[in-house]
Amino acid sequence: MEATLSRTQVGLVSAGYGITTLIAAALIGWRYVQYSFASEADKQSAMWGFGDWMLEVFVLGLFLIPTFFLLLVIAKSEPASILYSKILLAFSLTLPLSVGLMLIPAVAQNWTPGIVLMYRVLGAPVVLVGIVLSRIMIRYPRAKRLASYAVAVELGTLVLMMGSMFSSAKWGK
């Protein structure tokens, strides 16, 4: 007999994602206000960039909390686990897509798409943690296989990116 998802549990997980989104929006808005001190940001641009990246890591880490509870909720439902794994795999495919699009100068140098692509690439290690957590917690073979593909795509892209960085540094290109 297939276990059904409780509306209350799904509602609580949805509320968790909503609260996390509000917290993230407040933190990003606060960071945006800090940029009103443009002279400081210009003088110490590397430090401000690192601060932006740390904020991204923190926000992505916050989203892992409701994701953990989502995995607990869908643990007894095979169709929900498979749907989640399909979404996870589709999301993991955005990393190689982002890397590929960043290789096109017209896209990478345009502010809006370039910054979105860069944040996806810089957030990949935290996303990988979430995908591995999902792979560990999923119970059903088909869903586990899809999550394994997501891990392979995310990790493979990261390895290829790091390898290309180190090989170009080694050969001085």
Secondary structure as the mmCIF struct_conf table of DSSP 4:
data_model
#
loop_
_struct_conf.conf_type_id
_struct_conf.id
_struct_conf.beg_label_comp_id
_struct_conf.beg_label_asym_id
_struct_conf.beg_label_seq_id
_struct_conf.end_label_comp_id
_struct_conf.end_label_asym_id
_struct_conf.end_label_seq_id
HELX_LH_PP_P HELX_LH_PP_P1 GLU A 2 SER A 6
HELX_RH_AL_P HELX_RH_AL_P1 ARG A 7 GLN A 34
TURN_TY1_P TURN_TY1_P1 TYR A 35 SER A 36
HELX_RH_AL_P HELX_RH_AL_P2 ALA A 38 LYS A 43
TURN_TY1_P TURN_TY1_P2 GLN A 44 GLN A 44
HELX_RH_AL_P HELX_RH_AL_P3 SER A 45 ILE A 74
TURN_TY1_P TURN_TY1_P3 ALA A 75 LYS A 76
HELX_RH_AL_P HELX_RH_AL_P4 GLU A 78 SER A 92
TURN_TY1_P TURN_TY1_P4 LEU A 93 LEU A 93
HELX_RH_AL_P HELX_RH_AL_P5 THR A 94 MET A 102
TURN_TY1_P TURN_TY1_P5 LEU A 103 LEU A 103
BEND BEND1 ILE A 104 ILE A 104
HELX_RH_AL_P HELX_RH_AL_P6 PRO A 105 ALA A 108
TURN_TY1_P TURN_TY1_P6 GLN A 109 GLN A 109
BEND BEND2 ASN A 110 ASN A 110
HELX_RH_AL_P HELX_RH_AL_P7 TRP A 111 LEU A 122
TURN_TY1_P TURN_TY1_P7 GLY A 123 GLY A 123
HELX_RH_AL_P HELX_RH_AL_P8 ALA A 124 MET A 137
BEND BEND3 TYR A 140 TYR A 140
HELX_RH_AL_P HELX_RH_AL_P9 PRO A 141 TRP A 171
TURN_TY1_P TURN_TY1_P8 GLY A 172 GLY A 172
#
